[in-house]
Amino acid sequence: MDLGFRGEVADLYHRYRRGYPPAVIDSLVESFGLTGDDTVVDLGCGTGQLALPIARQVRAVVGLDPEPDMLLRARRAADEQGVANVSWMIGADTDTPTLGRLLGDGTVGAVTIGQALHWMDHDRLFHTLAPLVRPGGGVAVLANGTPLWQQDTAWSRALRDVLEQWCGRKLTRTCGTDEESRRRYGTSLAAAGFEVHETGVDYTDELDLDRIVGSVYSALPVDELPAPDRRPSFAEQVRCALEPYAPFTEHVRVATLIGRTHAATS
């Protein structure tokens, strides 16, 4: 599967994509009772924004992503941070049955999916994951805030106008962060036998123009990136459109759907 997140985009993704506040990691640990004996699988791991902080709380993490360049950048990030208990594997959601045979049923404390589920067949995936997780473990689907160009602020609307003019099309995709998608994911988790609830962590961030432009680039497939010689013009368009609405305050809600299996009874 080639989603276009390769080459230069992997570095842009690593530099500009939001990380996860410590409170989100703490919530995952608490929800599934994760310990130093557990293994966690991070599907669509990207460059490790979620896999690396979780790795500090458990025995091992398997980071699975279909893009080799993302995994190479993730491995470098792990080396830079001194994290040595993550295995990086090329694969997609369709490879989870093979992963299950490799790890064994009932062996995984949690499977995390950080704003990547919109690329996957979630109905099939959740049924595949159900036998993989141990009692009391489960699946966490994280929405790491709304895309910068889909927020309810004046500067976000101005950014969306620039992007739509640049791309020549309306931008409507929310990457699974909208309420309708979250409800659909929750219903699918319940149908696969998980007990479902949602948690949230809210915070406010101040962005500058470099982070806004870089975040836009990190969301584009490599074939849609503006050519290097056109990027100064693009950045200038963004600056002119957004400057009247400074400061660029972003209200982020990290919403996590928790699908938990029944704990073992003594």
Secondary structure, DSSP 8 states (H G I E B T S, - for coil): ---S--THHHHHHHHHS----HHHHHHHHHHHT--TT-EEEEET-TTSTTHHHHHTTSSEEEEEES-HHHHHHHHHHHHHHT---EEEEE--GGGHHHHHHHH-TT-EEEEEEES-GGGS-HHHHHHHHTTTEEEEEEEEEEEES--GGGSSSHHHHHHHHHHHHHHTS-----TT-SHHHHHHHHHHHHHTT-EEEEEEEEEEEEE-HHHHHHHHHHTS-GGGS--GGGHHHHHHHHHHHHGGG-SEEEEEEEEEEEEE------
